[in-house]
């Protein structure tokens, strides 16, 4: 909750009490974080359950029984990812609302700060700069200024919270998409197994082979990239060596030329 708090019921020079606080705070989002944390625990449990099913049906993963068990876990996993996405979206909306309310509070505080500062100048003219009335009004202005400084800090923190929850929501929605894809793919295999005479999904093997082939091609591309990198480094070393040799040759030619000139000069002097 965003709040503005009094300290000692300060009064303005005209005797009216102001309720703009010198302390502005943000609502604790622990409730939202705890909700997401609880869902993450459920997701980790289901991930381990999915690994258990894979281990139990290793070598027989395309059977109708294995696919049915896997489908059950994948459906529950998708439900949890959807819950996480919704919980994260709620937290993001809350963070945005807090930042908006805090911005409105800051705007009002700035307006009152300008008003109280103008009144301070009036009080000084009427009662004098060292009068008790002027000192009281100076305290009012000082407290408002402190509140604005604190509010700006909190507003920056509110903006950081919005960015943090937006990033979490992007990740959660991406996980929903991946989980949905896994559910749909396994459902297609399960239907194939149900319609097959041997109750096995043969396309799952073809998909696995295709994935394995793609992984092998990826490794080959990585190896080729590393090889090209080594060739580039060797080429650079060779280029540096050639440059060094050319520099030495140039210096040698210069020394030979100087020697020839000196010899000619000696000959001319004789």
Phi and psi in degrees as GROMACS dihedral restraints (atoms count N, CA, C in turn):
[ dihedral_restraints ]
;  ai    aj    ak    al  type     phi  dphi    fc
    3     4     5     6     1   -88.6    20    10
    4     5     6     7     1   128.5    20    10
    6     7     8     9     1  -136.2    20    10
    7     8     9    10     1   151.2    20    10
    9    10    11    12     1  -115.9    20    10
   10    11    12    13     1   126.3    20    10
   12    13    14    15     1  -122.8    20    10
   13    14    15    16     1   145.4    20    10
   15    16    17    18     1   -84.1    20    10
   16    17    18    19     1   153.0    20    10
   18    19    20    21     1  -125.9    20    10
   19    20    21    22     1    99.1    20    10
   21    22    23    24     1    80.8    20    10
   22    23    24    25     1    15.0    20    10
   24    25    26    27     1    57.1    20    10
   25    26    27    28     1    52.9    20    10
   27    28    29    30     1   -59.7    20    10
   28    29    30    31     1   147.6    20    10
   30    31    32    33     1  -120.6    20    10
   31    32    33    34     1   150.8    20    10
   33    34    35    36     1   -80.7    20    10
   34    35    36    37     1   176.4    20    10
   36    37    38    39     1   -63.1    20    10
   37    38    39    40     1   -28.1    20    10
   39    40    41    42     1   -86.1    20    10
   40    41    42    43     1     5.3    20    10
   42    43    44    45     1    92.2    20    10
   43    44    45    46     1    -6.8    20    10
   45    46    47    48     1   -81.2    20    10
   46    47    48    49     1   140.6    20    10
   48    49    50    51     1   -84.6    20    10
   49    50    51    52     1   135.1    20    10
   51    52    53    54     1  -106.0    20    10
   52    53    54    55     1   150.0    20    10
   54    55    56    57     1  -120.4    20    10
   55    56    57    58     1    29.7    20    10
   57    58    59    60     1   -83.4    20    10
   58    59    60    61     1   124.9    20    10
   60    61    62    63     1   -86.3    20    10
   61    62    63    64     1   151.9    20    10
   63    64    65    66     1   -87.6    20    10
   64    65    66    67     1    -6.2    20    10
   66    67    68    69     1  -125.9    20    10
   67    68    69    70     1   116.9    20    10
   69    70    71    72     1  -119.8    20    10
   70    71    72    73     1   126.8    20    10
   72    73    74    75     1  -127.8    20    10
   73    74    75    76     1   159.1    20    10
   75    76    77    78     1   -95.7    20    10
   76    77    78    79     1   150.6    20    10
   78    79    80    81     1   -68.1    20    10
   79    80    81    82     1   137.7    20    10
   81    82    83    84     1   -70.8    20    10
   82    83    84    85     1   127.4    20    10
   84    85    86    87     1   -95.2    20    10
   85    86    87    88     1    23.2    20    10
   87    88    89    90     1   -57.8    20    10
   88    89    90    91     1   -37.1    20    10
   90    91    92    93     1   -58.8    20    10
   91    92    93    94     1   -42.1    20    10
   93    94    95    96     1   -72.7    20    10
   94    95    96    97     1   -40.0    20    10
   96    97    98    99     1   -64.5    20    10
   97    98    99   100     1   -40.4    20    10
   99   100   101   102     1   -63.5    20    10
  100   101   102   103     1   -38.2    20    10
  102   103   104   105     1   -63.5    20    10
  103   104   105   106     1   -45.7    20    10
  105   106   107   108     1   -67.1    20    10
  106   107   108   109     1   -39.4    20    10
  108   109   110   111     1   -61.5    20    10
  109   110   111   112     1   -42.2    20    10
  111   112   113   114     1   -61.6    20    10
  112   113   114   115     1   -40.2    20    10
  114   115   116   117     1   -68.4    20    10
  115   116   117   118     1   -39.0    20    10
  117   118   119   120     1   -60.2    20    10
  118   119   120   121     1   -37.4    20    10
  120   121   122   123     1   -63.3    20    10
  121   122   123   124     1   -42.1    20    10
  123   124   125   126     1   -63.7    20    10
  124   125   126   127     1   -39.3    20    10
  126   127   128   129     1   -64.4    20    10
  127   128   129   130     1   -42.6    20    10
  129   130   131   132     1   -63.5    20    10
  130   131   132   133     1   -38.6    20    10
  132   133   134   135     1   -63.2    20    10
  133   134   135   136     1   -43.8    20    10
  135   136   137   138     1   -68.7    20    10
  136   137   138   139     1   -34.3    20    10
  138   139   140   141     1   -61.3    20    10
  139   140   141   142     1   -42.0    20    10
  141   142   143   144     1   -67.4    20    10
  142   143   144   145     1   -34.8    20    10
  144   145   146   147     1   -66.5    20    10
  145   146   147   148     1   -36.9    20    10
  147   148   149   150     1   -65.7    20    10
  148   149   150   151     1   -39.9    20    10
  150   151   152   153     1   -64.5    20    10
  151   152   153   154     1   -36.6    20    10
  153   154   155   156     1   -63.5    20    10
  154   155   156   157     1   -43.8    20    10
  156   157   158   159     1   -61.4    20    10
  157   158   159   160     1   -42.7    20    10
  159   160   161   162     1   -61.5    20    10
  160   161   162   163     1   -40.7    20    10
  162   163   164   165     1   -68.7    20    10
  163   164   165   166     1   -39.2    20    10
  165   166   167   168     1   -66.8    20    10
  166   167   168   169     1   -31.4    20    10
  168   169   170   171     1  -112.5    20    10
  169   170   171   172     1    27.6    20    10
  171   172   173   174     1   -61.5    20    10
  172   173   174   175     1   129.9    20    10
  174   175   176   177     1    87.2    20    10
  175   176   177   178     1    -8.9    20    10
  177   178   179   180     1  -138.7    20    10
  178   179   180   181     1    33.1    20    10
  180   181   182   183     1   -68.7    20    10
  181   182   183   184     1   -19.9    20    10
  183   184   185   186     1   -93.3    20    10
  184   185   186   187     1     8.4    20    10
  186   187   188   189     1   -77.3    20    10
  187   188   189   190     1   156.2    20    10
  189   190   191   192     1   -63.0    20    10
  190   191   192   193     1   -37.5    20    10
  192   193   194   195     1   -64.2    20    10
  193   194   195   196     1   -45.2    20    10
  195   196   197   198     1   -65.0    20    10
  196   197   198   199     1   -42.6    20    10
  198   199   200   201     1   -68.0    20    10
  199   200   201   202     1   -34.0    20    10
  201   202   203   204     1   -66.4    20    10
  202   203   204   205     1   -44.7    20    10
  204   205   206   207     1   -62.2    20    10
  205   206   207   208     1   -42.6    20    10
  207   208   209   210     1   -65.4    20    10
  208   209   210   211     1   -39.0    20    10
  210   211   212   213     1   -63.2    20    10
  211   212   213   214     1   -38.3    20    10
  213   214   215   216     1   -61.9    20    10
  214   215   216   217     1   -46.0    20    10
  216   217   218   219     1   -68.6    20    10
  217   218   219   220     1   -41.0    20    10
  219   220   221   222     1   -63.2    20    10
  220   221   222   223     1   -37.4    20    10
  222   223   224   225     1   -64.1    20    10
  223   224   225   226     1   -42.6    20    10
  225   226   227   228     1   -67.8    20    10
  226   227   228   229     1   -36.3    20    10
  228   229   230   231     1   -65.4    20    10
  229   230   231   232     1   -40.5    20    10
  231   232   233   234     1   -63.7    20    10
  232   233   234   235     1   -40.8    20    10
  234   235   236   237     1   -60.1    20    10
  235   236   237   238     1   -41.4    20    10
  237   238   239   240     1   -67.5    20    10
  238   239   240   241     1   -38.8    20    10
  240   241   242   243     1   -65.2    20    10
  241   242   243   244     1   -36.7    20    10
  243   244   245   246     1   -66.1    20    10
  244   245   246   247     1   -41.0    20    10
  246   247   248   249     1   -61.3    20    10
  247   248   249   250     1   -41.9    20    10
  249   250   251   252     1   -63.4    20    10
  250   251   252   253     1   -42.0    20    10
  252   253   254   255     1   -61.8    20    10
  253   254   255   256     1   -43.9    20    10
  255   256   257   258     1   -66.7    20    10
  256   257   258   259     1   -41.7    20    10
  258   259   260   261     1   -64.4    20    10
  259   260   261   262     1   -39.3    20    10
  261   262   263   264     1   -68.6    20    10
  262   263   264   265     1   -38.3    20    10
  264   265   266   267     1   -63.9    20    10
  265   266   267   268     1   -40.1    20    10
  267   268   269   270     1   -63.2    20    10
  268   269   270   271     1   -41.6    20    10
  270   271   272   273     1   -64.3    20    10
  271   272   273   274     1   -38.7    20    10
  273   274   275   276     1   -64.8    20    10
  274   275   276   277     1   -44.0    20    10
  276   277   278   279     1   -61.9    20    10
  277   278   279   280     1   -39.0    20    10
  279   280   281   282     1   -64.4    20    10
  280   281   282   283     1   -42.4    20    10
  282   283   284   285     1   -64.2    20    10
  283   284   285   286     1   -40.4    20    10
  285   286   287   288     1   -65.0    20    10
  286   287   288   289     1   -41.4    20    10
  288   289   290   291     1   -64.2    20    10
  289   290   291   292     1   -40.2    20    10
  291   292   293   294     1   -62.4    20    10
  292   293   294   295     1   -44.5    20    10
  294   295   296   297     1   -63.4    20    10
  295   296   297   298     1   -39.2    20    10
  297   298   299   300     1   -65.2    20    10
  298   299   300   301     1   -44.8    20    10
  300   301   302   303     1   -64.8    20    10
  301   302   303   304     1   -39.4    20    10
  303   304   305   306     1   -64.9    20    10
  304   305   306   307     1   -38.9    20    10
  306   307   308   309     1   -62.6    20    10
  307   308   309   310     1   -40.0    20    10
  309   310   311   312     1   -65.2    20    10
  310   311   312   313     1   -40.7    20    10
  312   313   314   315     1   -63.8    20    10
  313   314   315   316     1   -41.7    20    10
  315   316   317   318     1   -63.1    20    10
  316   317   318   319     1   -40.8    20    10
  318   319   320   321     1   -61.5    20    10
  319   320   321   322     1   -43.9    20    10
  321   322   323   324     1   -65.3    20    10
  322   323   324   325     1   -39.1    20    10
  324   325   326   327     1   -64.6    20    10
  325   326   327   328     1   -40.7    20    10
  327   328   329   330     1   -63.1    20    10
  328   329   330   331     1   -40.4    20    10
  330   331   332   333     1   -63.0    20    10
  331   332   333   334     1   -44.2    20    10
  333   334   335   336     1   -68.8    20    10
  334   335   336   337     1   -33.6    20    10
  336   337   338   339     1   -59.9    20    10
  337   338   339   340     1   -44.2    20    10
  339   340   341   342     1   -63.2    20    10
  340   341   342   343     1   -40.6    20    10
  342   343   344   345     1   -64.2    20    10
  343   344   345   346     1   -44.9    20    10
  345   346   347   348     1   -69.5    20    10
  346   347   348   349     1   -31.1    20    10
  348   349   350   351     1   -69.4    20    10
  349   350   351   352     1   -38.3    20    10
  351   352   353   354     1   -64.2    20    10
  352   353   354   355     1   -39.6    20    10
  354   355   356   357     1   -66.6    20    10
  355   356   357   358     1   -32.7    20    10
  357   358   359   360     1   -61.3    20    10
  358   359   360   361     1   -42.8    20    10
  360   361   362   363     1   -63.7    20    10
  361   362   363   364     1   -38.4    20    10
  363   364   365   366     1   -65.2    20    10
  364   365   366   367     1   -43.0    20    10
  366   367   368   369     1   -62.2    20    10
  367   368   369   370     1   -40.8    20    10
  369   370   371   372     1   -62.9    20    10
  370   371   372   373     1   -38.7    20    10
  372   373   374   375     1   -68.1    20    10
  373   374   375   376     1   -37.5    20    10
  375   376   377   378     1   -79.7    20    10
  376   377   378   379     1   -49.6    20    10
  378   379   380   381     1  -103.4    20    10
  379   380   381   382     1   -12.4    20    10
  381   382   383   384     1   100.0    20    10
  382   383   384   385     1   151.2    20    10
  384   385   386   387     1   -67.3    20    10
  385   386   387   388     1   -26.8    20    10
  387   388   389   390     1  -100.3    20    10
  388   389   390   391     1     8.4    20    10
  390   391   392   393     1   -72.4    20    10
  391   392   393   394     1   159.0    20    10
  393   394   395   396     1   -62.0    20    10
  394   395   396   397     1   -37.0    20    10
  396   397   398   399     1   -62.3    20    10
  397   398   399   400     1   -40.9    20    10
  399   400   401   402     1   -66.9    20    10
  400   401   402   403     1   -40.2    20    10
  402   403   404   405     1   -64.7    20    10
  403   404   405   406     1   -39.6    20    10
  405   406   407   408     1   -63.0    20    10
  406   407   408   409     1   -43.7    20    10
  408   409   410   411     1   -68.4    20    10
  409   410   411   412     1   -32.0    20    10
  411   412   413   414     1   -64.1    20    10
  412   413   414   415     1   -37.6    20    10
  414   415   416   417     1   -65.7    20    10
  415   416   417   418     1   -37.8    20    10
  417   418   419   420     1   -61.5    20    10
  418   419   420   421     1   -48.0    20    10
  420   421   422   423     1   -63.3    20    10
  421   422   423   424     1   -42.4    20    10
  423   424   425   426     1   -63.3    20    10
  424   425   426   427     1   -40.9    20    10
  426   427   428   429     1   -69.3    20    10
  427   428   429   430     1   -37.9    20    10
  429   430   431   432     1   -63.6    20    10
  430   431   432   433     1   -40.9    20    10
  432   433   434   435     1   -63.2    20    10
  433   434   435   436     1   -40.8    20    10
  435   436   437   438     1   -64.5    20    10
  436   437   438   439     1   -39.5    20    10
  438   439   440   441     1   -63.5    20    10
  439   440   441   442     1   -39.2    20    10
  441   442   443   444     1   -64.7    20    10
  442   443   444   445     1   -42.7    20    10
  444   445   446   447     1   -60.9    20    10
  445   446   447   448     1   -46.3    20    10
  447   448   449   450     1   -64.4    20    10
  448   449   450   451     1   -40.8    20    10
  450   451   452   453     1   -62.7    20    10
  451   452   453   454     1   -38.5    20    10
  453   454   455   456     1   -63.1    20    10
  454   455   456   457     1   -39.8    20    10
  456   457   458   459     1   -62.1    20    10
  457   458   459   460     1   -45.1    20    10
  459   460   461   462     1   -67.1    20    10
  460   461   462   463     1   -34.0    20    10
  462   463   464   465     1   -65.4    20    10
  463   464   465   466     1   -39.5    20    10
  465   466   467   468     1   -63.5    20    10
  466   467   468   469     1   -41.9    20    10
  468   469   470   471     1   -64.2    20    10
  469   470   471   472     1   -37.8    20    10
  471   472   473   474     1   -63.2    20    10
  472   473   474   475     1   -39.4    20    10
  474   475   476   477     1   -64.2    20    10
  475   476   477   478     1   -39.1    20    10
  477   478   479   480     1   -64.1    20    10
  478   479   480   481     1   -38.2    20    10
  480   481   482   483     1   -64.3    20    10
  481   482   483   484     1   -40.0    20    10
  483   484   485   486     1   -61.0    20    10
  484   485   486   487     1   -46.4    20    10
  486   487   488   489     1   -62.9    20    10
  487   488   489   490     1   -40.6    20    10
  489   490   491   492     1   -62.3    20    10
  490   491   492   493     1   -47.8    20    10
  492   493   494   495     1   -69.6    20    10
  493   494   495   496     1   -31.0    20    10
  495   496   497   498     1   -65.5    20    10
  496   497   498   499     1   -41.8    20    10
  498   499   500   501     1   -63.0    20    10
  499   500   501   502     1   -43.3    20    10
  501   502   503   504     1   -62.5    20    10
  502   503   504   505     1   -38.5    20    10
  504   505   506   507     1   -67.6    20    10
  505   506   507   508     1   -41.7    20    10
  507   508   509   510     1   -57.3    20    10
  508   509   510   511     1   -43.6    20    10
  510   511   512   513     1   -65.9    20    10
  511   512   513   514     1   -42.8    20    10
  513   514   515   516     1   -63.6    20    10
  514   515   516   517     1   -41.7    20    10
  516   517   518   519     1   -67.9    20    10
  517   518   519   520     1   -36.1    20    10
  519   520   521   522     1   -63.9    20    10
  520   521   522   523     1   -38.0    20    10
  522   523   524   525     1   -67.0    20    10
  523   524   525   526     1   -35.2    20    10
  525   526   527   528     1   -63.5    20    10
  526   527   528   529     1   -42.7    20    10
  528   529   530   531     1   -61.7    20    10
  529   530   531   532     1   -45.5    20    10
  531   532   533   534     1   -64.8    20    10
  532   533   534   535     1   -41.4    20    10
  534   535   536   537     1   -66.0    20    10
  535   536   537   538     1   -39.0    20    10
  537   538   539   540     1   -63.4    20    10
  538   539   540   541     1   -42.4    20    10
  540   541   542   543     1   -61.8    20    10
  541   542   543   544     1   -41.9    20    10
  543   544   545   546     1   -64.7    20    10
  544   545   546   547     1   -40.7    20    10
  546   547   548   549     1   -63.2    20    10
  547   548   549   550     1   -47.1    20    10
  549   550   551   552     1   -65.0    20    10
  550   551   552   553     1   -41.1    20    10
  552   553   554   555     1   -65.2    20    10
  553   554   555   556     1   -45.0    20    10
  555   556   557   558     1   -67.9    20    10
  556   557   558   559     1   -34.1    20    10
  558   559   560   561     1   -63.5    20    10
  559   560   561   562     1   -38.2    20    10
  561   562   563   564     1   -65.6    20    10
  562   563   564   565     1   -40.9    20    10
  564   565   566   567     1   -64.1    20    10
  565   566   567   568     1   -40.8    20    10
  567   568   569   570     1   -64.0    20    10
  568   569   570   571     1   -42.1    20    10
  570   571   572   573     1   -64.1    20    10
  571   572   573   574     1   -40.4    20    10
  573   574   575   576     1   -60.9    20    10
  574   575   576   577     1   -42.7    20    10
  576   577   578   579     1   -65.8    20    10
  577   578   579   580     1   -38.5    20    10
  579   580   581   582     1   -65.2    20    10
  580   581   582   583     1   -32.1    20    10
  582   583   584   585     1   -88.8    20    10
  583   584   585   586     1   -16.3    20    10
  585   586   587   588     1   -78.0    20    10
  586   587   588   589     1   149.3    20    10
  588   589   590   591     1   -68.4    20    10
  589   590   591   592     1   -32.4    20    10
  591   592   593   594     1   -93.7    20    10
  592   593   594   595     1     4.4    20    10
  594   595   596   597     1    55.5    20    10
  595   596   597   598     1    39.1    20    10
  597   598   599   600     1  -130.8    20    10
  598   599   600   601     1   142.6    20    10
  600   601   602   603     1   -93.6    20    10
  601   602   603   604     1   105.8    20    10
  603   604   605   606     1   -73.5    20    10
  604   605   606   607     1   -29.8    20    10
  606   607   608   609     1   -65.6    20    10
  607   608   609   610     1   -23.1    20    10
  609   610   611   612     1   -65.5    20    10
  610   611   612   613     1   -32.2    20    10
  612   613   614   615     1   -69.9    20    10
  613   614   615   616     1   -41.2    20    10
  615   616   617   618     1   -64.7    20    10
  616   617   618   619     1   -38.9    20    10
  618   619   620   621     1   -64.3    20    10
  619   620   621   622     1   -42.1    20    10
  621   622   623   624     1   -63.1    20    10
  622   623   624   625     1   -40.0    20    10
  624   625   626   627     1   -65.5    20    10
  625   626   627   628     1   -40.3    20    10
  627   628   629   630     1   -64.4    20    10
  628   629   630   631     1   -40.7    20    10
  630   631   632   633     1   -64.6    20    10
  631   632   633   634     1   -40.1    20    10
  633   634   635   636     1   -65.2    20    10
  634   635   636   637     1   -41.5    20    10
  636   637   638   639     1   -64.4    20    10
  637   638   639   640     1   -41.3    20    10
  639   640   641   642     1   -62.9    20    10
  640   641   642   643     1   -39.1    20    10
  642   643   644   645     1   -65.8    20    10
  643   644   645   646     1   -39.5    20    10
  645   646   647   648     1   -65.1    20    10
  646   647   648   649     1   -40.2    20    10
  648   649   650   651     1   -65.3    20    10
  649   650   651   652     1   -37.8    20    10
  651   652   653   654     1   -62.9    20    10
  652   653   654   655     1   -42.2    20    10
  654   655   656   657     1   -63.4    20    10
  655   656   657   658     1   -40.2    20    10
  657   658   659   660     1   -63.6    20    10
  658   659   660   661     1   -40.3    20    10
  660   661   662   663     1   -64.8    20    10
  661   662   663   664     1   -38.5    20    10
  663   664   665   666     1   -65.0    20    10
  664   665   666   667     1   -41.4    20    10
  666   667   668   669     1   -64.3    20    10
  667   668   669   670     1   -41.7    20    10
  669   670   671   672     1   -63.7    20    10
  670   671   672   673     1   -40.5    20    10
  672   673   674   675     1   -62.5    20    10
  673   674   675   676     1   -42.9    20    10
  675   676   677   678     1   -64.7    20    10
  676   677   678   679     1   -38.1    20    10
  678   679   680   681     1   -65.6    20    10
  679   680   681   682     1   -42.1    20    10
  681   682   683   684     1   -63.8    20    10
  682   683   684   685     1   -35.9    20    10
  684   685   686   687     1   -64.9    20    10
  685   686   687   688     1   -41.9    20    10
  687   688   689   690     1   -65.5    20    10
  688   689   690   691     1   -39.6    20    10
  690   691   692   693     1   -63.7    20    10
  691   692   693   694     1   -40.6    20    10
  693   694   695   696     1   -62.6    20    10
  694   695   696   697     1   -42.0    20    10
  696   697   698   699     1   -64.3    20    10
  697   698   699   700     1   -41.5    20    10
  699   700   701   702     1   -65.0    20    10
  700   701   702   703     1   -41.4    20    10
  702   703   704   705     1   -60.1    20    10
  703   704   705   706     1   -40.2    20    10
  705   706   707   708     1   -64.8    20    10
  706   707   708   709     1   -40.5    20    10
  708   709   710   711     1   -63.9    20    10
  709   710   711   712     1   -41.9    20    10
  711   712   713   714     1   -64.0    20    10
  712   713   714   715     1   -41.6    20    10
  714   715   716   717     1   -61.2    20    10
  715   716   717   718     1   -40.9    20    10
  717   718   719   720     1   -64.7    20    10
  718   719   720   721     1   -39.8    20    10
  720   721   722   723     1   -64.6    20    10
  721   722   723   724     1   -44.4    20    10
  723   724   725   726     1   -61.2    20    10
  724   725   726   727     1   -42.9    20    10
  726   727   728   729     1   -60.2    20    10
  727   728   729   730     1   -41.2    20    10
  729   730   731   732     1   -64.4    20    10
  730   731   732   733     1   -42.9    20    10
  732   733   734   735     1   -63.3    20    10
  733   734   735   736     1   -42.4    20    10
  735   736   737   738     1   -63.3    20    10
  736   737   738   739     1   -38.8    20    10
  738   739   740   741     1   -63.0    20    10
  739   740   741   742     1   -43.2    20    10
  741   742   743   744     1   -64.6    20    10
  742   743   744   745     1   -42.8    20    10
  744   745   746   747     1   -63.6    20    10
  745   746   747   748     1   -39.7    20    10
  747   748   749   750     1   -64.4    20    10
  748   749   750   751     1   -42.3    20    10
  750   751   752   753     1   -66.2    20    10
  751   752   753   754     1   -37.7    20    10
  753   754   755   756     1   -64.8    20    10
  754   755   756   757     1   -44.6    20    10
  756   757   758   759     1   -61.2    20    10
  757   758   759   760     1   -38.8    20    10
  759   760   761   762     1   -65.8    20    10
  760   761   762   763     1   -41.5    20    10
  762   763   764   765     1   -64.1    20    10
  763   764   765   766     1   -39.4    20    10
  765   766   767   768     1   -64.6    20    10
  766   767   768   769     1   -41.2    20    10
  768   769   770   771     1   -64.5    20    10
  769   770   771   772     1   -43.0    20    10
  771   772   773   774     1   -61.9    20    10
  772   773   774   775     1   -39.7    20    10
  774   775   776   777     1   -65.4    20    10
  775   776   777   778     1   -38.9    20    10
  777   778   779   780     1   -66.2    20    10
  778   779   780   781     1   -40.9    20    10
  780   781   782   783     1   -64.2    20    10
  781   782   783   784     1   -43.2    20    10
  783   784   785   786     1   -64.9    20    10
  784   785   786   787     1   -38.2    20    10
  786   787   788   789     1   -65.9    20    10
  787   788   789   790     1   -39.5    20    10
  789   790   791   792     1   -64.6    20    10
  790   791   792   793     1   -41.3    20    10
  792   793   794   795     1   -64.2    20    10
  793   794   795   796     1   -40.7    20    10
  795   796   797   798     1   -63.2    20    10
  796   797   798   799     1   -40.4    20    10
  798   799   800   801     1   -65.0    20    10
  799   800   801   802     1   -40.4    20    10
  801   802   803   804     1   -66.8    20    10
  802   803   804   805     1   -29.8    20    10
  804   805   806   807     1   -77.5    20    10
  805   806   807   808     1   -20.0    20    10
